[in-house]
């Protein structure tokens, strides 16, 4: 059995990614922080589609919870390797920097950037030893272009992009790839408060994307078909920024 871990897998883009990765034949480990009902719904959808999976509840911003959860899983599955990691979990706490609270800066960086470090560091050794691994980091248009009101979010996602490019070079010889996908405006809970009718005028395709469109690209990068793609950032934004 092949294993894949998807952080923030209970809703939105994460849920769609879980379903697509399961279609590749992976047993999906669905990480989530608090919403038990949504996580169970994701797992049920995976199973109803003929896949297999399990839930793993921990806060990606908490290094102790990360270590404990992944160590416990390894103890129960000593001969198994998580060979696909999708770092998808993230939060936004938008504000102009003059009004931004210190805790909002720290919370966004801890959840979006520090989690990449702690989770990836924990899992990548097995990938290196096994000489196979796929790491896909869900970043954002904000991490490439920067958006006003998102200095914290842009800093975090930009940091993940830079770290991914460096890590890709460290592990390429071990057949481990590291890539990013950078969604623009995607219809999820994170964007439901935005003025879609106003913003879509800025998008050449004149619409918001959907979570399945992001998941399709993630699934490609997580597959063996993307064996010669590493250190890349693929934008999924309808032509908004290239």
Helices and strands as residue ranges (DSSP letters): E 2-6, H 12-23, E 26-32, H 36-48, E 52-57, H 63-76, E 82-87, H 102-109, I 110-114, H 115-130, E 133-138, H 141-144, H 151-171, G 172-174, E 176-183, G 189-191, H 196-199, G 200-202, H 211-221, G 224-226, E 233-236
